[in-house]
Amino acid sequence: MALTLRNRAVGVRRKEAEAALGQRLSYAEAEYSRARTELEKVRREQDGVIREAEQGAEESTKAVLKGAARFLQSLAAEQTALLDEIQRKYGGHSVLTDLMDVNHANAQMARKAQGIAVMCGAPIGRRNQPASVYDVVRSAQSQIRNFQRVEIMQSSGIALKASAVAPVALAVAELLDNAASFSQADAPIEVTFQQVQKNLCIIIDDAGVSMSDEDRQKATALLSGDSVPQLSQLGTQPRFGFPVVGLIARQYGFKVDVTGVSRYGGVRAVVLLPEELWTMEEIPAPAPEALAPVSGIRRAEDGEQGSARTVHGLPKRGGRKSPIVGVSSTGITAHTEQRPTRVPRGSGGGLGAFQRGTLTGRDLDAATPEGSEDS
């Protein structure tokens, strides 16, 4: 009897202890949950503060870089105008070749500055008239270091609409520069045009090393415009090329793909332009007195428009010290598959053709200034 009563008392005390322990455990769990909620709230607030600080720093950096890039663009434009005036004054002087080298360096600087400005949110200037897609690619070719390696394999009867000329020229220039940078110094870079359904494709084939699957995925994300890296993520030797192309493509409604393999085993870059960006309409030829090349070096002699001149006004490739920066003087022609005539190395025809240039090419650089985008 006494044992039974004792067991009952022990059972009651155990239940009371278990109940008290349960209450303490519930309280501890509630406190833990509350503390975790508070911690998550603090973390979210902290993350928000960090994001705001990073965004503020990014915007401030972009503002500074954009201002600096615009200043460089202004200097490049002034230098182009100065070189243009010097050429007009001393058109037949032997110093012209050296001026072309200076002009080529100036064109590269202007492209780099424009790319930085675009990366920092600046709009791209625009033309008032359409331009031949051939001329646009020629203009892009003139803005890269190893311009001699670029071969435009055909002409085209297609013109880009005015709003598309400047962005496509910059995008193609960046892709050509990328192709030249990641292939051997003597390897060719071929450009062709192809109409696919209602799209116009500008195809760039290089003979460099093909990209890995990981690199293709990164490039695809950048070129789609979906992945926009912060300036701090570009490294100490930043490459603005693909990020700039992606921003331009997204803004102006065309696509760029680099997942293909060229016939040389390198990278095939395709700029796919929807029908809203191009037309088959012919472009009026500019008046002879208005002819001028992309970089501002004007023609010295009208009499050199003989065999050295191709259907688009310039030899495509030759052994010249100076870059090709002039483009078509004839505007749009009928559909042809004609390759531009080659000029022998050291030929004076290359220099004369460079001098001739065109207003079409000139206008590619003389677009509406940054900040006045009206497209």
C-alpha positions in Angstrom: 0.0 0.0 0.0 2.7 2.4 1.0 4.7 1.4 -2.1 1.7 2.1 -4.3 1.2 5.6 -2.8 4.9 6.3 -3.3 4.8 5.3 -6.9 1.8 7.5 -7.5 3.6 10.4 -5.9 6.6 9.8 -8.0 4.4 9.7 -11.1 2.7 12.9 -10.2 6.1 14.7 -9.6 7.4 13.3 -12.9 4.4 14.6 -14.8 4.7 18.0 -13.1 8.5 18.0 -14.0 7.7 17.0 -17.6 5.0 19.7 -17.9 7.4 22.3 -16.5 10.1 21.1 -18.9 7.7 21.2 -21.8 6.8 24.8 -20.9 10.4 25.8 -20.7 11.1 24.1 -24.0 8.2 25.8 -25.7 9.4 29.1 -24.3 12.9 28.4 -25.5 11.6 27.5 -29.0 9.5 30.7 -29.1 12.5 32.8 -28.1 14.6 31.0 -30.7 12.0 31.7 -33.4 11.7 35.3 -32.4 15.5 35.7 -32.3 15.8 34.1 -35.7 13.1 36.3 -37.1 14.9 39.4 -35.7 18.2 38.1 -37.1 16.7 37.6 -40.6 15.2 41.1 -40.4 18.5 42.6 -39.4 20.2 40.6 -42.2 17.7 41.9 -44.8 18.1 45.4 -43.6 21.9 45.0 -43.7 21.8 43.5 -47.2 19.5 46.4 -48.3 22.0 49.0 -46.9 24.9 47.2 -48.6 23.0 47.0 -51.9 22.1 50.7 -51.7 25.7 51.5 -50.9 27.0 49.4 -53.8 24.4 50.8 -56.1 25.3 54.3 -55.1 29.0 53.6 -55.6 28.3 52.0 -58.9 26.2 55.0 -60.1 28.7 57.5 -58.9 31.5 55.6 -60.6 29.4 55.4 -63.8 28.7 59.1 -63.7 32.4 59.9 -63.4 33.4 57.5 -66.1 30.6 58.7 -68.4 31.8 62.2 -68.0 35.4 61.2 -68.7 34.4 59.1 -71.7 32.3 62.0 -73.2 35.3 64.3 -72.7 37.5 61.8 -74.5 34.9 61.5 -77.3 34.9 65.3 -77.6 38.7 65.4 -77.8 38.6 62.6 -80.5 36.1 64.6 -82.5 38.2 67.7 -82.2 41.2 65.8 -83.3 39.3 64.3 -86.3 38.3 67.8 -87.3 41.8 69.1 -87.0 43.2 66.2 -89.1 40.5 66.9 -91.6 41.5 70.5 -91.9 45.2 69.6 -92.2 44.4 67.1 -95.0 42.4 69.7 -96.8 45.3 72.2 -96.5 48.1 69.8 -97.3 46.2 67.1 -99.3 49.1 66.0 -101.5 51.9 66.1 -98.9 53.9 63.0 -98.0 52.9 63.3 -94.4 49.4 62.1 -95.2 50.3 58.5 -94.5 51.4 59.4 -91.0 48.2 61.4 -90.5 46.3 58.3 -91.4 48.1 56.3 -88.7 47.2 59.1 -86.2 43.6 59.1 -87.5 43.4 55.3 -87.0 44.6 55.5 -83.4 42.1 58.3 -82.9 39.3 56.1 -84.2 40.2 53.3 -81.8 40.3 55.8 -78.9 36.9 57.1 -79.8 35.4 53.6 -80.0 36.8 52.7 -76.6 35.4 55.9 -75.1 32.0 55.3 -76.7 31.9 51.8 -75.3 32.7 53.0 -71.8 30.0 55.7 -72.1 27.5 53.1 -73.2 28.4 50.8 -70.3 27.8 53.8 -68.0 24.3 54.4 -69.4 25.0 57.0 -72.0 22.9 56.8 -75.2 24.4 56.3 -78.6 24.2 59.1 -81.1 22.3 58.5 -84.3 22.3 59.3 -87.9 19.6 61.1 -89.9 19.9 58.8 -92.9 20.3 55.1 -93.6 23.6 53.6 -94.6 24.7 50.5 -96.5 25.4 47.5 -94.3 28.6 47.2 -96.2 29.6 50.8 -95.2 28.6 50.1 -91.6 30.9 47.1 -91.4 33.7 49.0 -93.2 33.3 51.8 -90.6 33.5 49.2 -87.8 36.6 47.7 -89.5 38.4 51.0 -89.4 38.0 51.3 -85.6 40.0 48.2 -84.7 43.8 47.8 -84.4 44.3 44.9 -86.8 42.0 46.2 -89.5 44.0 44.6 -92.3 43.0 41.1 -91.3 39.3 41.7 -91.9 38.0 40.6 -95.2 34.5 41.6 -96.2 33.7 38.7 -98.6 30.8 40.3 -100.4 28.8 43.5 -101.0 25.2 43.9 -100.2 22.1 45.7 -101.4 20.8 46.2 -97.9 20.8 49.4 -95.9 20.4 49.8 -92.2 17.8 52.3 -91.1 19.2 55.5 -89.5 18.4 54.5 -86.0 20.3 51.2 -86.3 23.5 52.5 -88.0 25.5 53.8 -85.0 24.6 50.9 -82.6 25.3 48.2 -85.2 28.6 49.8 -86.2 29.7 49.8 -82.5 28.6 46.3 -81.9 30.3 45.0 -85.0 33.5 46.9 -84.2 33.6 45.2 -80.7 33.0 41.8 -82.2 35.8 42.3 -84.8 38.1 43.5 -82.1 37.3 40.5 -80.1 38.0 38.2 -83.1 41.3 39.9 -83.7 42.3 39.8 -80.1 41.8 36.0 -79.7 43.3 34.8 -82.9 46.8 34.7 -84.4 48.2 38.0 -85.8 48.2 36.7 -89.4 44.8 34.8 -89.2 42.0 36.0 -91.4 38.7 37.4 -90.1 35.9 37.0 -92.7 32.6 38.9 -92.8 29.6 37.8 -94.8 26.0 38.9 -95.1 23.0 36.5 -95.3 19.3 37.0 -95.3 17.5 34.4 -93.2 13.7 34.6 -93.5 13.0 38.2 -92.4 16.3 38.7 -90.7 19.6 40.1 -91.9 22.7 38.3 -90.5 26.2 39.8 -90.3 28.5 36.8 -89.9 32.0 37.1 -88.5 34.3 34.1 -88.7 37.7 34.0 -87.0 40.5 31.5 -86.9 41.2 31.7 -83.2 40.7 29.1 -80.5 37.1 28.0 -80.0 35.4 28.9 -76.7 34.7 26.3 -74.0 31.2 25.5 -73.0 31.6 27.6 -69.8 32.8 30.6 -71.8 30.0 30.2 -74.3 27.4 30.3 -71.5 29.0 33.4 -70.0 29.2 35.1 -73.4 25.6 34.2 -74.1 24.4 35.7 -70.8 26.4 38.9 -71.5 25.3 39.3 -75.1 21.7 38.8 -74.3 21.8 41.8 -72.0 20.3 39.7 -69.2 23.6 39.7 -67.3 25.0 43.2 -66.8 28.2 43.1 -64.7 29.1 45.9 -62.3 32.1 47.9 -63.2 34.0 46.5 -60.3 33.4 43.0 -61.7 35.2 43.8 -65.0 38.7 43.6 -63.4 41.7 45.8 -63.4 42.1 45.3 -67.2 38.4 45.6 -68.0 36.9 44.1 -71.2 33.9 46.1 -72.1 33.3 44.4 -75.4 30.6 41.7 -74.8 28.8 43.7 -72.0 28.6 46.7 -74.3 27.3 44.6 -77.2 24.7 43.0 -75.0 23.4 46.4 -73.8 23.3 47.8 -77.3 21.5 44.7 -78.7 18.9 44.7 -75.9 18.3 48.4 -76.3 17.9 48.4 -80.1 16.2 45.0 -80.6 18.8 42.8 -82.3 20.5 39.6 -81.2 24.1 38.5 -81.1 25.3 34.9 -80.9 28.8 33.5 -80.5 28.0 29.9 -79.9 28.8 28.8 -83.5 32.1 27.4 -84.8 33.7 29.0 -87.9 35.0 27.0 -90.8 38.5 27.6 -89.4 37.6 26.0 -86.1 37.4 29.4 -84.3 34.4 31.4 -83.2 31.5 32.4 -85.4 29.7 35.6 -84.3 26.3 36.3 -85.8 24.6 39.7 -85.5 20.9 39.0 -86.3 19.0 42.1 -87.3 15.2 41.9 -87.6 13.5 43.5 -90.6 12.5 46.6 -88.5 16.2 47.6 -88.6 17.0 47.4 -92.3 15.6 48.1 -95.7 16.3 47.3 -99.4 15.9 51.0 -100.4 18.8 52.5 -102.3 20.8 55.3 -100.7 21.5 58.4 -102.8 25.1 58.9 -103.6 26.6 62.0 -101.8 27.7 65.0 -103.7 31.4 64.8 -104.8 32.4 67.8 -102.8 30.9 66.2 -99.7 32.9 63.0 -99.9 34.9 62.2 -96.8 36.0 59.1 -94.9 34.9 57.8 -91.5 37.9 59.3 -89.7 38.0 62.7 -91.3 40.8 62.3 -93.8 39.5 63.6 -97.1 40.4 62.6 -100.6 43.3 64.3 -102.3 42.8 63.3 -105.9 39.6 62.6 -107.8 41.5 61.2 -110.6 42.4 58.0 -108.7 39.0 56.4 -109.1 40.2 53.9 -111.7 41.0 50.2 -111.2 42.0 50.7 -107.6 38.4 51.5 -106.7 35.9 48.7 -106.0 32.2 48.8 -106.3 32.1 50.4 -102.9 34.8 52.9 -103.6 37.8 51.3 -101.8 40.1 48.3 -102.1 39.3 45.8 -99.3 42.8 44.9 -98.3 46.3 45.8 -99.2 49.8 46.3 -97.9 49.4 49.8 -96.6 50.9 51.3 -93.5 47.7 53.2 -92.7 44.2 51.9 -91.9 41.2 51.8 -94.1 38.7 54.1 -92.7 36.8 55.3 -95.7 33.7 53.5 -96.9 31.3 53.4 -99.8 30.8 56.3 -102.1 28.2 54.6 -104.2 25.7 53.7 -101.5 23.5 50.7 -102.0 24.0 48.6 -105.1 22.0 45.6 -106.4 22.4 42.2 -104.8 25.9 40.9 -105.7 28.3 38.4 -104.4 31.3 40.3 -105.7 34.5 40.4 -103.7 36.2 43.8 -103.7 39.3 44.0 -105.9 42.6 43.4 -104.1 45.3 46.0 -104.3 49.0 44.9 -104.5 51.1 45.5 -101.5 52.7 48.9 -101.5 50.3 50.1 -104.2 49.6 53.8 -104.3 46.0 52.9 -105.1 45.4 51.9 -101.5 46.4 55.4 -100.3 44.3 57.1 -103.0 41.3 54.9 -102.1 41.7 55.7 -98.5 41.7 59.4 -99.3 38.5 59.1 -101.3 36.3 57.9 -98.5 32.6 58.9 -98.4 30.2 61.1 -96.7 28.3 57.9 -95.7 31.3 56.7 -93.7 31.9 60.1 -92.4 28.4 60.3 -91.0 28.8 57.1 -89.1 31.1 59.0 -86.8 29.3 62.3 -87.1 26.2 61.0 -85.6 24.0 63.0 -83.2 26.2 63.6 -80.1 25.9 61.5 -77.0 23.1 62.6 -74.7 20.8 63.7 -77.6 19.4 60.4 -78.5 16.1 60.7 -80.1 15.4 57.3 -81.4 
